């Protein structure tokens, strides 16, 4: 509720208000006040309670709102040029289309806030909380968001050129079509972020965590520190399609280009590949097997690529599998869960004349009947049966990799 005295003092003008604030150590009570379009330039509103107030289009240029209570406040189209909002509580506030050049939001709580189309250029958001904040098409060029919490934030199509996101938490954030050119992402947590169609030209990823990111169509060139970033389970397919995952951002771009350019694929045919395609239907229960295979392959300098079959795939997606398989040094096909894999193998194996296929099967599972149809193909190796994960890893080099490599060499010689 609005304090009548406080509202009365505000109406006397900012100079009178600021003088009064210096003399009276009060906390302004302006909850729910209608302050649309009011001129608060240089006003001292520190520690004020303005929650759920309407400040649409208000001029807060140079105002001091540090430690202010602004939960659910409507600030759309407000002028926040050089405004001090340090440690203010803006949870659920509407800041859509605000203009804030060099605004100070250090330590502010902007969780669940609406900042769509906001301009926060060159602003300071050090350690600000933007958990689940909505920032589509926002302009944050050259702003400082180091150590900020942006988990689950919506940053679609946002302008993040030159932004300092050092040690920021961007886990599960939506960065699709965002521009992160020359951004500082050193030590940032981007795990499970959506980076589809994102620009990352000359960005610094030293020590960044990219685990589980979706990087479909990403444009990432001239990156710094990528070799020190944690990269695994990068999804190169769009949402809604069977997931193809790799463990390196540059490889992700490479494979994306290959899948979408027939001419480039023809050139790459002459290059010896370190790619190993893993086919299977990896349920949560069997995810440990997948992880174990991939870790062991990485140790041996291979580039594992996973294609998980959640359901029978279309003809177009079968062509994707075929393209990946032809790029690979060899294929590992886990046929333990045979609910969908047989159909996909039928679409793929007959055409892999120069790529070995090494099937693996948990000993307690039965080989599905149709697999016998593949045994006449010389590139299909004998099924390797294993008792458990430990047994599989222990025997992987001798029983899976070595036979596949030997067969790959033989097939390549015959091809020549």
N, C-alpha and C positions, 0 to 999 in steps of 0.2 A: 504494500500500500504506500502511496506517495505521502511524504511528510509535507504538510501545507507550508510550513515555514521554509523548508528547503526549496520548494517550488517557487515560493514568493521571492526568495533571495536570487534565484536563477533569473527571474524575469527582470531584475534590476540591472542586468548586464554582467558580462564576464569579469570586468575589472572589480566591480563591487563584490561579486561572488568569490573571486580569488583572494581579495583582502579579508573577507569574512572567514574563509577557510584557514587562513594563516592565524587568525585570532581564536577561532573556535575549533578545537580538535574533535570534530564530529565525523560520523560516517554518513554521507548523504543517502537518504532513503527515497529512491525514485522508482521503486518497483512498479512495473506495468504502466508507467507514465507515457503519454502520447507526446513525443518529442520530434515528430517528423519535421525534417527540414530546418531544425534549430541550428543556429550558429554557435558552436562550442569551441571555436578556435582558441587555442592556448588555455583552455579551461582546466582547472584542477579538479578532476573527478576521481582522484585516487581513493581506493577503498569504498567507492560508492556502490550501493546496491541498486542496479538498474536491470535486474532480471526481468525478462518478458516485457521490457519497455519497447516502444516503437521508435526507432531512430532512423527510419528510412530516409535516405538522402541527407542526413545531418552532416554538418561540417565539423569534423573533429580534428582538423589539421593542427598538429602540434599539441594536442590535448594530452593530459596526463590521466590515464585510466589504469595505472598500475594497481594490481591487487583488487580490481573492481569485480563485482559479481554481475556477470552478464549472461547467465544461463538462459537459453531460450530467447534471447534478445533479438529483435529484428533490426539488422543494420544494413540491409540491402541498399546498394548504391551510395553508401556513406563515403565521405572523404576522410581517409585515415592517413593522409600524407604526414610522415614523421610522427605519427601518434605513438605514445608510450602505452603499451598494453602488457607490460611485463607482469607475469604471474597472475594475469586476469583469468577468470573462469568463464569461458565462452562455450561451454558444453551445449551442444544442440542449437547454437545461435545460427542465424541466417546472415551470412556475410557475402551473399551472391552479388557479383558485380561491384564489390567495393574497390576503391582505388587507394592503394597504400604503398607509395614509393618510400623506401627506407623506414618502414614501420618497425617497431620493436615489439616482438611477440615472445621474447625470451621466457621460457618456462611457463608459457600460457597453456591453458587447457582448452583445446579446440576439438576435443573428441566429439564425433557425431555432428560436427558443424557443417553447414552448407557453404562452401566457398567456390561454387561453380562460377566460371567466367570472372573470377576475382583477379585483380592485378596486385600482386605483392612483390613487385620487382625490387631487387636489392634490399629486401627486408631481412630482419634477424629473427629466426625461429629456433634458436639454439635450445635444445632440450624441450621443445614444445611437444605437447601431446596431441597428435592428430589421428588417433586411433579411430578407424571407421569414418573419418572425415570424407566429405564429398568435394573433390576438386577438379571435376572434368573441365577441360579447356582453360584452366587457371594459368596465369602467367607468373612464374616464380623465378624468372631469369636472374642469375647471379645472386640469389638469396642464400642465406646461411641456415641450413637445416641440420647441421652436425649434431649427432646424438638425439635427433628428434624421433618420436615414435609415430610412424606412418603405417603401422600394421593394419591390414584390411582397408586401407584408404583407396578411394577411387580417384586415380590420377590420369584417366583416359584423355588422350590428346592434349595433355598439359605441356606447357613450355618450361622445361627444366634446364635450359642451356646454362652451362657454367655453374650450376647449383652445387653448393657444398653439402654433401650428404654423408660425410665421413662418420662412420660408426652409427648411422641411422638405422632404425628398424623398419624395413619395407616388406617384411614377411607377409605373404598373401595379398599384397597390394596389387591393384589393377593399373599397370603402366602401359597398357596397349596404346599404340600410336603416339606415345609421349616422346618428346624430344629431349634426350639427355646428352646431347653433344657437349664434350669437354667437361662433363660433370665429375665431381670428386666423389667416388663411391668407395674409397679406401675403408676396408673393414665393415662395410655396410652389410646388413642381413637382408638378402633378397630371396630367401627361400620360399618356394611355391608362388612367387610373384608371376603375374601374367605380363610378359614382355612381348606379346605378339605385335609385329609391325613397329616395334620401338626403334628409335635412332640412338646409337651409342658411339658416335664418331669421336675418336680421341678421348674417350672417357677413361678414368683411372679406376681400375677394379682390383688394385692390390689388396689382397686379404679379404675381398668380398666373398660372401656366401651365396652361391647361385643354385644350390641344390633344389631340384624339383621345379625350376622355372619353366614356363612355357615360352619358347623363343621362336615360334612360327613367324617367318618373314622378317626376322630382326635384321637391322642394318648396323653391323658392328665392325668398324674398320679403324686401324691405327690405335688399338686399345693399349693401355699401359697396365703393367702389373698383372696381366691375365694369368701368367704362369704361377702366380702366388694366390690366385683365387681358388675357392673350393667349388669345383664343377662336377656335378653328377646328376643323373636322371633328368637331363634337359629334354623337354618335349618339343619336337620340331613340327608336330602336326597341329592343325587348328582344333579347337574344342569341338566335340561331337564326332571325331574320327578316331579310329584305333590309334593308340599312342605309339609313336616311334621315339625312342629315347637314346640319347648319346651322352657322353661325359666330357665334352669339350665344346665351348661356344663357337670356336672357329670351325670345328668339324661340323657343328650343327648348320652353320651357314653353307658350308660346302655341300653337305648332303641335300639341303633344301634346294640349292641351285641345280644339283644333279637331277633331282626328282622333277624339276620344272623346265629342264633344257635338254632336249634330245641331242643337240649338236655337241654340247659339253660332255655328255655321257660317252659319245663316240671317241672323244679325245682321251678321256680318262680310262677307257678300256685298255690302253697301252701301259698304264701305271700299275706297278705291283701294289696291291692293297693290304693294309693291316686290319681292315674291317672284318669283324666276325659277327654275322647275323644270328641272333638267337630267336628261334620261333617257338611259340608255346602258348599255353593258356594258363597264366600264372595267377591263380586264386590267392587271396591273402594267406591261406594256409601254406601255400607253396612258394611264397615270396622269398623265403630264406634261401631256397635252392637257387633262385634267380640271382640274388645278391652274391651268393658264394661263387657262382660261375663267373659273374662279371668282375668281381674283385680279383679272382685268380687270373683272368684274361688280361686285366689291366697290368698286373704285376709282370706279365710276360710281354708287355709292350704292344698288346693288341688294342683295337678300338671297338669294344663291344657295342652293338646296336640291337636294341630289343624291339620286337614287334609282338605285342600282346593281342591275342584274339579274344575280345570279349563276346563276340558273336560271329556267325558266318559273315564273311565280307563280300562286298560287291565286286563286280568285274574290274572297276577302276581301282579299287583298293588292292585287288589281287595283282594288278599291274605294278602297283607301288612295291609290293613284296618282291615281285620278280626283278624290278630295277635294283632294289637293295641287295638282293641275293647275287645278282650279276656283278655288283661292286665288291662283294665280299671275297675274302681269301677262302673261307669255308663257312658252312652253315651248321649250327647246332640246333637240332629239332627235339624238343622235349615232348615225347608222345605219351607221357604218364597220364595226362588228362585228355582223353580222346574225344571229348564232346564236340569240338569244332575243328581241331587241328587237321584231321585227315582230309577234310574237304579242301583246306587251303594247300596242303601238301600236294594234292592231286592237281591243283592249278599251277603249282610251281615246279615241282621236281622234274617232270618230263622235259623241261626246257633248260635245265641247268647243266648243260653238257660239259662245262669246264669248271664247275664249282662243286667240290665235295659236300655231301650232306652227311653229317654224323648224328644219327638218332641216339637218344639216351632214354632210359626207362627205369623207373623205380622197380626193384626186384619183386616187391609185393604186388605190383600191378601186372595185368595181362596185356600182352601185345594185341592191338586190335586187328581183326582179321584182314582188312583191306591193305594192311601194310605190306603184305606179301606181294602185292602188285608192283611195289617199287623195287624189289630186290633185283630184278633183271637189269636195272640201270647201273652201269659201271661206276657212276659217281656217288651212288648210295652205299655207304659203309655198313658194316655189321653193327647191329644194335649193341650199345654198351649198357649193361645193367649194373646198377649200383644199389647198395643196401641203405645208405643214409648220406647225409651231406658230407660227413667226414670221409666216408669211403669215396664219394664222388670227387672231392677235391684232391684226395691222395692219389687217385688214379687218373685225374684229368690230363696230366701231361703225357702219360704213357698210353692211355687207352682212348683218348679223345683227340688231343692236339696233334700228337705225333702221327697217327694214322691219317688224319685230315691233311696235315702238311705234306705227307708223302704222296697222298692221292692228288693233291693240288699240283704238285710238281709234275707228276706223271701226266695229268690231264693237260697241263700247259705245254708239255713237250709234244703231245699228240696234236694239239691245236696248231702248233707251228708246222 
